[in-house]
Amino acid sequence: MESLRELYKVGNGPSSSHTMGPKKAAEQFLARHQDAESFRVTLYGSLAATGKGHLTDAAILAVLQPVAPTEIIWEPETVKEFHTNGMLFEAIKGGEIQESWKIYSIGGGSIANPEMPLQEHQRVYPLTTIEEILAWCDHEGKTLWEYVQDCEGMEIWEYLEMIWNTMSQTIDNGLNNDGVLPGGLKVPRKASTYWLKAKEYGTTVSNRSRLYAYALAVAEENASGGVVVTAPTCGSCGVLPAVIHHMAKLNDYRPVRILRALATAGIFGNLAKTNASISGAEVGCQGEIGVACAMAAAATCQLMGGMPSQIEYAAEMALEHHLGLTCDPVCGLVQIPCIERNAVAAARAIDSATFAILSDGKHRVNFDRVVAVMKETGHNLPSLYRETAEGGLAKHYKLE
C-alpha cells in the first residue's frame, strides 16, 4: 500500500478527483511542455459530466492557460475502460501535436494510467488486508498505529501533525464564515449557526450539534473551494476531522493521541483505496462518505481505548452500513446531498465506535469482506449513480 502521504493531501476543494487530480495532471504535463504554443484537454466520463460544477476546467486552466491558450473539450458519453475519470492532454507546437497523454483521476487527488498505476517508491506497506495487519499486531504485541510507524518511519508524525493542523484550521475557518456557497444552488452556510445553537440545548443535543457544526464547517469550506485535507476525498473531508476534533474537545486528549488516531484511520482508508476505490465516480458515495465514516470510527474507537479487534469492528460496521450509497450531486456540485452526509456520517462513526467498544471485538464479517462487497456493489451501480449527476437526487431536484 501507499504512504499515508498519498491518502492525506492538502489542497483546494471542492473535489479531489475533479479538481485536485486534474490540476496535478496538468502540472505534470506542463513540466514537459513549457514551450508549447497551445494545449488541448479532452475530459471523459464523469469528469465531463460534472466537471463544470466541480471546477475541473478552472483547475486545469489555472495551470495551463498562463503558458499557452488552452481548449477544453467535454465528452461525457465517452467512458474509458481504465477509469471513468479520463483525461487526454495534448501539447501543440507548429501545428503538430508534440505529445498526447491519457491519464486518469482515480480519487483522492491521485492520478494513474496503465503505464504508471502506482509508483514503486510509494509502496511502503507490505500487508494489504486487515486480516494480515491484525495478525501482525497480535504476533508483535503492537497496535495499529505502531504498524504505521514501523512502515513509514518516525518522520510520518511530523507529516501527520501538519495534516492535523490543516484540518483544525479548516474547521476554524468554516465556523467563522457565513453567507451563501457558490454554484447557483444558493445553499447557505450552516456551521456557525449549528455551533451557536449548541449552547441552547442540554448536553446530549449540544454535543451532537457541535459535532454537526464541525463537519459542516469543513464540508462548507470544501464546497467553497477552500483549503481542506482529503480524508479520504474532498467530498468526504468533513467526517474525520470533525469526529477527532469533537472527541478531543470532550476529553482533552494529548496531541500525540490525536496523531496516532489519524495514523490508524489512515490504515483503513488505505485498505479501501488499495483493494476497492475511494472514487465516487467509480463506486458511488459509499467509497467516499462510507470510507470516511470507517476511518473516523476507527480513530474514535482507538481514542476510546479500543483493542485492534474492536477498532477493526468499528470500521467494518461504519462502512457496512453505507454499502450501496449513491453519488448523485445536484447540479454536479459538492453541496446537496454531500454536505449533510458529512455531518450524518460523523455521528454514525461515533455510534459505530461506541457499539464496538462495548463488544469483545468478535464479529462475523470483517473489514476486508466489506471492502470487497463495496467494490462489487459500486461496479454494479449504473453510471447514473456514480458522479454523473444523471440520476437520483440530481435528476429529481432541479433549480427553480
N, C-alpha and C positions, 0 to 999 in steps of 0.2 A: 504493500500500500504506500501511497504518497506521504510526504511530510504533512504535518498539520498546517504548515505554512501555505500549502496549496488548498486547504479547506477554509481556513480563516483568512480572508483577504479584505483589505481596506479599499474602498472605492466609493464612487457615487452611484446612487440609485437611478432609476427605480428597478432595474433588473440586471442580475448578474449574467444571465445568459443572453439578454438582448442589448445590454449596453456595455458591461464590463468586458465580456468575451469579444464582441466585435471591435471594441476600442483596442484591446490587446492585439488582436489580429492585424488591425490597421497599423499599429505602431511597428509590429514586426515586418510587415510588408514594406512600409515606408523606409525602414532602415536599409533595405536592399535596393531602393529605387529613389534616392534623393534627387536624381537628375531627370525624373520622368516629366513629360510635358503635360500629361493628363492621366487621370485614373478613372477606371470604371469598376463599380462594385455591384454585383448581382446578388440579391438576397432571395433565399428559397424558403419554402415551407412556412413554419411558424414565425421565423424572423420576418418574413414578408407580410404575413397575415396580421401580426400585431406589432410590427416594428415601429410604426409611426407613434402609436400610443406609448410604446416603451422607449422612445427616443433613440432607436437604433441608428437611424440616419444621422441624427445630431452627433452621436458618439463617433461615428466614422468620419463625418465631415470635419469635426473639430481637429482630427489628426491630419487628414489628407488635404483638405481644401486650402490651408495656408501655403502648401507647397506647390500645388497644381490644381487646375479645375477638375472637379470630381463629379461623375454622374452616378446616381443611384438607380438601379433597375429593380423593380419589385415583381417577383414571380411566386406568389403564394401557392399556386396549383402544383408547382414542381417540388416534390419531396424526394430528397436523396436517400439512398439506402443506408449510408453510414449513420446519419442523424438528421432529424428534421430541421435543425437549425444550421442550414448550409449557407456558405458564402463563397462567391467567386471574385477574387481580386485580380484586376488586370492593370498593368502598367504600360502606358503607351508613349512612344517617342518616335518622331519622324514618321508618324502614321503607321508604325509597326507595333504589335504587341510584344513587349520585351519579356514579360512573364505572365502566365496565368496560374493562379494559386487557389486551389479549392481547400477550404478549411471549415471546420465546424465548431460552433459554440456549444459545448456539451453540458453546461450547467455549472453554477458556482464560479463563473468567471474563467473557467478553463477552456482551452481550445485544443483540438486534436484532429487528425485525419488518419487514414490507413497507414501512411508512411511514418507518422510520428504519434502513435497512440498514447505514449507516456514516456517521458524522458527517464532514462535509466537511473540517473543520479537522484531522482525523486523517490525511488523505491526504497524506503527506509524501514518498512515494517515487514519482516519475513512471514508473519502469520496473518492470514486474511479471513479468518472466521472467528466468531466469538467463542465457539466451542474450543478452538485451539488456544485462544488467548486465556480463557478461564482455566484450561488445563495447565497452561504455563504459570498462571498466578498461583494455582494450588500447589504445583510442584516446587516453585521457587519461594512460596510463602510471601508473595508480594501482592501489591494492589494494582488496579488498572492504571492509575496514574504513574506508577513506577515502571510499568511496561513502556509507557510513552517516554519516560526519562531515559530508560535503558536504550531505546531505539534512536531517539533524537539527540541525546546528549544534554548536558546541563544548560546549553545555550537556548534551549527551547523555552525556558522560563522567562528569559528576557523578552522573547518574541510574544509570549502569551501575556506578559504584563502590558506590552504596548497594545495588544488586542483588547484587553480589558479596559484600559484607559480610554481607548477609542469608543468602545461600547458605552462606557459611562458618560462620556461627553455627548454622545448621540442622544442618550436618554435626557440629559440636562437640556440639550438644545430643543428637543421635542416638547418637553414640559414648558418651555419658555416661549414657544412660538404659537401664534394664533392665526386666524384667517382661513381662507379657502385654498384647497390644494389645486394645483394647476392641472389642466387637461380637458376642461369642459363639463365634467360631471358636477362641478360645484360642491364637492364634498368638504364640509367644514372640519377643521382640526378639532379633536375632542379630548386630547390627552390632558391638557391643563384643566379643563372642566371636570374631568373624572377625578383628577388629583385633588382639586379643591373640594369637590363634593364628598370625598372620602372622610373629611373631618366632621361631616354632619351625621354620620351613622355610627352604630355600635361596632364593636371590634371585628366581628365576622365580616360584615358588609364593608367596613372600612378597609380591612386588609385586602379583600378581593378587589375593591375599587382601585386601590393603589397599584395592585398587580396589573390590572387592566390599563391603568394610566401609563405605566412604564412600557408595556407592549405597544400601546397606541403611539406613544411618543416616538419610538424607533421606527415603527411602520410608516408613520406620517412623514418623518424625516426622509425615509427612503422614497416615498411617493412624490416628494417634492424635489428629488434629485440631490438630497443632502448626503453627507459622508456617513457610511454605515460599514458594518463588518458582515460578510457573508457567513451565515450560520444555520444551514449550510449555503443558503442563497440570499439574494437581496429581498425577494418577495416574502421570505420567511424569517427575516433577520431580527424581528422583534421578540421572538419567543424566548430564546436562550438568555440574552442579556436581561430581559425583564424578570425572569424567574430567579436568576442568580442575584441580581440587584435587590429584589424583594426579600429573598432569604437572608442576604447579608444585612439588610436594614433591620430585620426582625431579630436576628441572632448575633449581630456584631462579630461576624467571622473575621479572623485574621486574613490579610491579603493572600498569604500562601495557600490557604484552603480554597480560596476562590480560583486561583490559578490551577490548582490540582483538579478542581471540578471542571474547569474548561478543558483540561487535558483528557479527562475521562469522557466528557461529552464528545470530544473530537474523535475518539476511537469509534463511536457508534456512527457518527456522520461519515467517517472514512469507510467503514464497512459497507454502508448503504451505497456510497458513491462508487466503491470498487466492484461490488457484487450485483448492483442493480443500477440505479440512476438517481440523481437529485435534480433532474431537469423536468420541469413541468411540461415542457414540450414533448418529452419522451414518455413519461409515465404518469402525468397528471399531478395534481397538487399533493397527492399522497407522498410524492418524492421530495416535496419542499416542506410544507407545513407538517406532514406526518413525520419526516425525519427530524425536523427541528424540535418537535414535541418529544421524540425519543431522546434526542440529545439533552434536552432540558430536564427530562425525567431522570436520566442517568446522573446528571450533575446534581440534581436535588437529592436523590437518594444517597449519593456519596456524602453530601453536606450533612445529611441526617445521620450519618454513621453506618450506612449500609455496607454489607459484605458484597464482594464481587457478584455473587449469585443473585442477590437482591437487586443490585444495580442493573444487572442484565434483565431481570424480570421487569423492572420499571420501564426500561427502554422498549422491551418487547411489547408490553401492554400498550404503551403510548402509540407505537407505530401500528400495532394490530387494529386499533380502533380508529385508525384513519384510512384503512385499506379501501380503495375504490374512490377516494376523494378526487373529484374532477378539477381541472384547471379551466375556468370559464370566465376570464376577466372581462367585465363590462366595458365596452368601447376600447378593449385592448389595453386598459390602464391597470396599474397595480394598486387598485383602490377598492373596488367592490368586486368580490367579497373579501379581497386579500387582507385588508387592514384589520377587519373584525376577526378574521381567522387567527391572526397572530395573538390577539387577546384571549380568545376562547382556548386556543392550544396551550397557552401559558398556564391557564387554570387546570387544564387536563393533565399537563405534565406534573404539576404538584399533586394532583389526585392520584396519578399512577405511581408516583414515588411513595406516597403515603400508604397506598394499598400494598406495595411491595415490601416496605419496611416492616409492616405488621405480619408479613408471612415469613416462612422459613427459607424462601428463595426458590423452592421447588415448584416447577410447573411443567406442563406437557409440551408446549410449543416454544422453541427457543427463538431468539432474535434472528438467527441465520435463516430459519424457515420462513419467518415473516418477511424478511427482505426478499427471499426468492419468490414468495407469493406476490409481493408488491411489484416486482419486475414483470411477472407473468400477467398480473391484472392490468398493469399500465400498458403493456403491449397489446392487450385485448381491448382496451378502451378505443372507441372510434376517435379519429383525429378531431372531431367536433369538440371533444372534451380535453384536448391536450394543447392548450395555449394558442388556439387559433381564433378564439372569440366568435366561433360559428355555432356554438351550442350552449345548452344550459342557461344560466343566468344571462350570459352575454347575448343570447338570442331573444330571450323573453323580456328583457328590460331595455327600453330604448329611451334616448334623450327626448324630452318633451320640448 
